[in-house]
Structure formats: structure tokens, C-alpha cells
Amino acid sequence: MSAGQEQRTIRCLVAKVGLDGHDRGAHVIARAFRDAGFEVIYSGLHRAPEEIVQAAVQEDVDVLGISILSGAHNTLVPKVIEGLKEYGAFEDTLVIIGGIIPDEDRADLMAAGVAEVFGPGTPMQETIDFVRDNVPQR
């Protein structure tokens, strides 16, 4: 970045998709992102994939962080990604997942378009650095 350029604020949607009612991790990462200087929008609990897509598109986010612990990641996350593609928003949106995701499911999620999966115990700074290093340039 040259001396005359300002760094753009990263806009992030932290989303809870499906019937998963556990949101402590989502709140923790939302606070960490906010403390890192990101602009953070939180979806609230029990959102349908279509609601997450609408929020991401309407808020013009750079990053969509999906927090999921319900075990429905193989069904719900690809629906969100397909919705982003339908709106032409996927190329401009970094999709990451946090939660309890079995190792054997990670490759399929990455093939579907997830940039990274962060499991329990991942240091916050690792997630923040990943976002900063991989957020799409607009």
C-alpha cells in the first residue's frame, strides 16, 4: 500500500445458518473481528441459507463467516455458496467456516467454495490474518 492509499475497512457478516442454537463462538469471533478493525454484521440465530445470502448481498460484505455446530454443514453451506453465485456475489466474497467440522468433510466444503475451515481452538489472530490476506480486492 502506498503512502497515499487508505486501507479499506473489511465488511464481514458472521452468520448462524440452520437450527444450530449455539452462538457463543459466533459472538467471540464477531468481537475479535470488530476489535481487529473489521465492520461486523451478525445475522442472529436460525437463519435459512437464503436469508444469509440476502444479508451478504444487501450488506455488500467482503467476508461471510459461517458458524455452524449442528452437523448440517454439508447441506447448508453449499446452499449458501450457490445462492451467492446466483447473485453474482461469490467472486467478491470470501467464505469461511468456523465450528465443529469433521476432517473428512473439509475437502468437499473447500471444493464447494469455502476458502478455509477453522475448528475449535483456532487462535483468533490466525483467523484475522487469514481474512486480511485473502479478502477479495475490489
C-alpha positions in Angstrom: 0.0 0.0 0.0 1.5 3.3 -1.0 1.6 6.3 1.3 -1.4 7.9 -0.4 -3.7 4.9 -0.2 -6.0 4.2 2.7 -6.8 0.7 3.7 -10.5 -0.1 3.1 -12.4 -1.4 6.1 -13.3 -5.1 5.7 -17.0 -5.8 5.9 -17.9 -9.1 7.5 -21.1 -11.0 8.0 -20.9 -13.5 10.8 -23.8 -15.9 10.2 -25.6 -18.7 12.0 -27.3 -20.9 9.5 -29.9 -23.6 10.2 -31.2 -24.8 13.5 -28.0 -24.5 15.4 -28.7 -22.6 18.6 -25.2 -22.3 19.9 -23.9 -18.8 19.2 -21.1 -18.2 21.7 -18.4 -18.9 19.1 -20.1 -16.5 16.7 -20.1 -13.8 19.3 -16.5 -14.4 20.1 -15.3 -14.2 16.5 -17.6 -11.2 15.8 -15.9 -9.3 18.7 -12.4 -10.3 17.6 -13.2 -9.1 14.1 -14.5 -5.9 15.4 -11.5 -5.4 17.6 -9.3 -6.0 14.6 -11.0 -3.1 12.8 -13.5 -5.0 10.7 -17.0 -3.8 10.2 -19.1 -6.7 11.5 -22.8 -7.6 10.9 -24.2 -10.5 12.9 -27.1 -12.5 11.4 -28.7 -13.8 14.6 -29.7 -17.4 15.2 -31.7 -19.8 13.0 -31.2 -18.2 9.6 -32.1 -20.1 6.4 -29.4 -20.2 3.7 -31.5 -17.8 1.6 -31.6 -15.3 4.4 -27.8 -15.4 4.8 -27.3 -14.9 1.0 -29.7 -11.9 1.1 -27.9 -10.3 4.0 -24.5 -10.8 2.4 -25.7 -9.3 -0.9 -27.6 -6.4 0.7 -24.7 -5.5 3.1 -22.2 -5.9 0.3 -19.8 -7.9 2.6 -16.3 -8.8 1.8 -16.3 -11.8 4.1 -19.0 -14.3 5.0 -18.1 -16.2 8.2 -20.5 -19.1 8.8 -20.6 -20.5 12.3 -22.1 -24.0 12.4 -22.1 -26.7 15.0 -25.2 -28.6 14.0 -23.7 -31.1 11.7 -25.7 -29.8 8.7 -22.7 -28.1 7.1 -22.6 -30.4 4.1 -26.2 -29.4 3.2 -26.4 -25.8 4.3 -23.1 -24.3 3.3 -23.2 -25.3 -0.3 -26.7 -23.8 -0.5 -25.3 -20.5 0.7 -22.5 -20.6 -1.8 -24.9 -21.4 -4.6 -27.0 -18.5 -3.6 -24.0 -16.2 -3.7 -23.2 -17.5 -7.1 -26.8 -16.8 -8.3 -26.5 -13.2 -7.3 -23.0 -12.8 -8.8 -21.6 -12.2 -5.3 -19.4 -15.3 -4.8 -16.3 -14.0 -6.6 -16.3 -10.9 -4.3 -17.0 -12.7 -1.1 -14.5 -14.7 1.0 -16.5 -17.6 2.6 -15.0 -19.1 5.7 -16.5 -21.6 8.2 -16.0 -21.9 11.9 -17.3 -24.7 14.1 -17.1 -28.4 14.5 -16.4 -29.8 11.1 -15.1 -33.4 10.8 -11.8 -33.6 8.9 -13.4 -35.9 6.3 -15.9 -33.1 5.3 -13.4 -30.3 4.8 -12.3 -31.3 1.3 -15.9 -31.3 0.0 -16.6 -27.9 1.6 -13.4 -26.5 0.1 -14.4 -27.9 -3.3 -17.8 -26.2 -3.0 -16.1 -22.9 -2.5 -15.2 -22.5 1.2 -11.8 -20.7 1.5 -11.0 -22.1 4.9 -12.4 -24.1 7.8 -11.5 -23.0 11.4 -12.1 -25.5 14.1 -12.4 -25.1 17.9 -9.2 -23.8 19.4 -8.0 -21.9 16.4 -6.2 -18.7 17.6 -8.3 -15.6 16.7 -5.2 -14.0 15.2 -4.9 -16.9 12.7 -8.4 -16.3 11.5 -8.0 -12.5 11.4 -4.7 -12.8 9.4 -6.3 -15.3 7.0 -9.1 -12.9 6.3 -6.7 -9.9 5.8 -4.5 -12.0 3.5 -7.3 -13.4 1.4 -10.2 -10.9 1.3 -11.1 -10.2 -2.4 -9.8 -6.9 -3.7 -12.5 -4.7 -5.2 
